[in-house]
Amino acid sequence: QGALGIVCRKNDTQTISMLQKIQDNNSRIAVESERALSEFVDSGCRFPVGAFAQINDDILDLTVIAYSIDGKQALVVKKSGNKSNPYQIGKEAAEELQRKGVNDLAKDWRAKLDEWNKT
């Protein structure tokens, strides 16, 4: 799964208007929740976290999973809410991951990647 993002200048109203015509609102909402999660968990290239958001009617379901570097431990979080609050849903998922110990998993990933990069 993926989403194509197109950016333009904030003051380019003509381009913004055109892009809004081709934008898929549900895809944008799903991506916003996933990006909020990533912001609060600090995931990315050095710490992969799987996130899948989907919308049914007005409900946004966000499922997140993070694995330990050896794959023996997994943290799974599922959050749902009104699709009008994607940022909040992503943030709540991140907060629950943090309560479950995602920062320890991230630390182990980053340490191992540093080790791999030295070789």
Disulfide bonds with the S-S distance in Angstrom:
none
